[in-house]
């Protein structure tokens, strides 16, 4: 079950909004990509946990994931405690990713920042051999991802680098609108929310346009890196428009 990239989202649809362009591009390039959602988003105003489970499964197909699972932590009330850290460690050791993507360090929704710290802590602790975990009755080996990157969500945070998603931006939008109860909806049977108004999706597109412009491409997604990144070849850079 080893993957190249494992993306965590605290709510189903976080990954779609924050880093699905990167996941889709990576899967198209032959990388193995998986997603772990921490909660079922059961406190969301629109829809339900069961409906969002179906929506998440549909989005997984669009993104080309080889696996997606939900750790069923308590939406809004989960804590960065031993029980939840161990759940995340178990998932990391299960998938053994080289690169881990997770929520923004701080954002409009308090769950995002709390999840960011929880997953970051677990990524480090997952490499400690004296922390014992089991999966399906078998002991797991310690595993620490080489990189942990935080995707940018609702609030603008200055990225340390951006990922060109120009070729896959339309597919990203397709993944997002798999959540038919949440986005771009004209269904008035439930209350309108911050994200259900069609204008919200325009802000997602605008962010991708803005970040793409900074490096001379059409669309991009931004990431924050807790540690400095290095290169060994200047060809690793995309030439930005000056």
C-alpha positions in Angstrom: 0.0 0.0 0.0 3.0 2.3 -0.1 2.3 5.6 -1.9 4.3 8.5 -3.2 2.1 11.2 -1.8 -0.4 11.1 1.1 -2.7 14.1 1.6 -4.6 14.7 4.9 -7.7 16.8 5.2 -9.6 17.5 8.4 -12.9 17.6 6.4 -13.9 15.8 3.2 -13.4 18.5 0.5 -10.4 20.2 2.2 -8.0 18.2 0.0 -10.1 19.0 -3.1 -10.0 22.7 -2.4 -6.3 22.9 -1.3 -4.2 20.5 -3.2 -6.3 18.4 -5.6 -4.6 19.9 -8.7 -1.3 18.7 -7.4 -2.7 15.2 -6.6 -4.3 14.9 -10.1 -1.1 16.0 -11.8 1.0 13.6 -9.8 -1.4 10.7 -10.4 -1.3 11.5 -14.2 2.5 11.4 -14.0 2.4 7.8 -12.6 2.7 8.6 -8.9 0.7 6.7 -6.3 -1.5 9.1 -4.4 -3.9 8.5 -1.4 -6.0 10.7 0.9 -6.9 10.4 4.6 -9.8 12.5 5.9 -9.7 13.0 9.7 -13.5 13.7 10.2 -16.7 13.0 8.3 -17.6 16.7 8.3 -20.7 15.9 10.2 -21.1 19.4 11.6 -21.4 20.9 8.2 -24.6 23.0 7.7 -25.4 21.3 4.5 -25.6 17.6 3.6 -24.7 14.8 6.1 -21.8 12.5 6.9 -23.3 9.8 4.8 -23.8 12.0 1.8 -20.3 13.5 2.1 -18.9 10.0 2.2 -20.4 9.3 -1.2 -19.2 12.7 -2.5 -15.7 12.0 -1.3 -15.7 8.6 -3.0 -16.8 10.3 -6.3 -14.0 12.9 -5.9 -11.5 10.2 -5.3 -12.2 8.7 -8.7 -11.8 12.1 -10.4 -8.4 12.6 -8.6 -7.1 9.2 -9.5 -6.5 8.1 -5.9 -5.4 4.5 -5.2 -7.0 4.8 -1.7 -9.1 7.1 0.5 -10.1 6.5 4.1 -11.7 8.4 7.0 -10.4 8.3 10.6 -13.8 9.4 12.0 -12.4 11.9 14.5 -15.0 14.3 16.0 -15.6 17.2 13.7 -15.0 20.4 15.5 -14.0 18.7 18.8 -11.1 16.5 18.0 -7.9 17.2 19.9 -4.2 16.9 19.3 -4.0 14.1 21.9 -2.3 10.7 22.1 -5.4 8.8 20.8 -5.6 10.9 17.6 -1.9 11.2 17.0 -1.7 7.4 17.1 -4.5 7.2 14.5 -2.6 9.4 12.2 0.7 7.6 12.8 -1.0 4.3 12.0 -2.2 5.8 8.7 1.2 7.2 7.8 2.9 3.8 8.5 0.3 2.1 6.5 0.9 4.2 3.4 4.6 5.0 3.9 4.5 8.3 1.8 7.6 10.1 0.7 5.6 13.4 0.7 2.8 14.3 3.1 0.4 17.2 2.5 -1.8 18.6 5.2 -4.0 21.5 6.2 -2.9 25.1 6.4 -1.1 26.1 9.7 -3.9 28.6 10.4 -7.2 29.5 8.7 -10.7 30.7 8.9 -11.9 27.3 10.3 -10.2 26.5 13.6 -10.1 22.8 12.7 -7.7 23.5 9.9 -4.9 24.8 12.1 -5.5 22.2 14.8 -5.4 19.4 12.2 -2.2 20.9 10.7 -0.4 20.6 14.0 -1.8 17.2 14.8 -0.6 15.7 11.4 2.7 17.5 11.6 3.4 16.1 15.0 2.3 12.6 14.0 4.6 12.7 10.9 7.6 13.2 13.1 6.6 10.8 15.8 5.8 8.1 13.2 9.6 7.8 12.7 10.3 6.8 16.3 10.8 3.1 16.6 9.8 3.0 20.3 6.2 4.1 19.4 4.4 0.9 18.7 1.3 0.6 16.5 -0.5 -2.2 14.9 -2.7 -2.6 11.8 -4.9 -5.7 11.4 -3.1 -7.3 14.3 0.4 -6.9 12.8 3.1 -4.6 14.1 3.9 -1.6 11.9 7.4 -0.4 11.0 8.4 3.2 11.9 8.1 5.5 8.9 8.8 9.3 8.6 7.9 11.1 5.4 10.8 13.0 3.7 8.7 16.2 3.4 5.6 17.7 5.1 4.0 20.5 3.1 0.9 22.6 4.1 -1.5 23.6 1.4 -3.1 27.0 1.5 -6.8 27.2 2.1 -9.3 30.1 2.6 -7.0 32.7 4.1 -4.0 33.8 2.0 -0.7 32.7 3.4 2.5 33.4 1.6 3.7 30.1 0.0 7.2 28.9 0.0 6.7 27.3 -3.4 3.9 26.8 -5.9 3.0 23.8 -8.0 1.9 24.3 -11.6 -1.5 22.8 -12.1 -2.4 24.5 -15.4 -3.1 21.3 -17.3 -5.3 19.9 -14.5 -7.2 22.9 -13.1 -10.4 21.9 -14.8 -10.1 18.5 -13.3 -9.6 20.1 -9.9 -12.9 22.0 -10.3 -14.5 18.7 -11.3 -13.3 17.1 -8.1 -14.6 20.0 -6.0 -18.1 20.0 -7.4 -18.4 16.3 -6.7 -19.5 17.8 -3.3 -22.9 18.7 -4.7 -24.3 19.6 -1.3 -21.5 22.0 -0.5 -20.4 24.0 -3.6 -21.9 26.0 -6.5 -25.4 24.9 -5.6 -28.7 26.5 -6.3 -30.5 24.0 -3.9 -32.4 26.3 -1.5 -33.8 23.5 0.6 -30.9 24.0 3.1 -29.4 27.2 4.5 -26.9 29.1 2.3 -23.3 28.9 3.7 -20.0 30.6 3.1 -19.0 28.0 0.6 -22.3 27.1 -1.1 -22.7 30.4 -2.9 -21.4 30.0 -6.5 -19.2 33.1 -6.0 -17.0 31.0 -3.6 -15.8 28.8 -6.4 -14.7 31.9 -8.3 -12.4 32.8 -5.4 -10.8 29.3 -5.6 -10.1 29.9 -9.3 -8.8 33.4 -8.7 -6.3 32.1 -6.1 -5.0 29.6 -8.6 -4.7 32.3 -11.3 -2.9 34.6 -8.9 -0.4 32.0 -7.9 0.1 30.8 -11.4 0.8 34.4 -12.6 3.6 34.7 -10.0 5.6 31.9 -11.9 4.4 32.6 -15.4 1.9 29.8 -15.8 -1.9 29.8 -15.9 -2.8 28.1 -12.6 -0.9 27.0 -9.5 -1.4 25.8 -5.9 0.7 27.1 -3.1 2.5 25.3 -0.3 4.2 26.2 3.0 7.3 24.2 3.9 8.4 23.9 7.6 12.0 23.3 6.4 14.2 24.8 3.8 14.2 23.2 0.3 17.2 22.7 -1.8 18.0 22.0 -5.5 21.0 20.5 -7.3 20.0 21.8 -10.8 18.7 25.2 -11.8 16.5 23.5 -14.3 14.3 22.6 -11.3 13.0 26.2 -11.5 10.1 27.4 -13.6 11.0 30.7 -15.1 8.7 33.4 -13.7 7.5 36.2 -15.9 9.2 39.5 -15.0 
